[in-house]
Amino acid sequence: MNEEEIQNKKKELREQIDQLEKQRMEFLVTQDKAFKCKKCNQITMKDRNSDEKEKEQLCWIHLEEKKCNKKREEYLEKFKDAKLVDIDLKNHWGEIEELILEKDGKRYIFNADHDEERSWIEYRETIYGIVGDVIE
């Protein structure tokens, strides 16, 4: 068997494996051990930690997107009357470190951060220049 035949055989076997995996996942849906995301039809396994995911019938990506949009709406509602009073830049490229908003005589410092696994936005309330604890 030459190199080209070997590569073709590997490709064929990978396709067979992919097809078998699809069939397995479809079977798990029929056995109520998995479900299809109602947005993208991706089959997602049920597990002990997936009550919310399972209830919503959303894959992890779309569940996180839904949570993010909900949080965004909460922030927009809470700070709709706030005034942007300052922007703290991180470096000379103009990356934003913090946004400082003011509402009802209080200042709120927003910043975003991330690590290898996730990213988040948090804000702190400041009164008369004293930074308080992280609220969210």
Summary of the structure (lengths in Angstrom):
residues: 136
radius of gyration: 24.0
end to end distance: 62.4
largest distance: 78.5
contacts: 284
relative contact order: 0.06
helix: 39%
strand: 32%
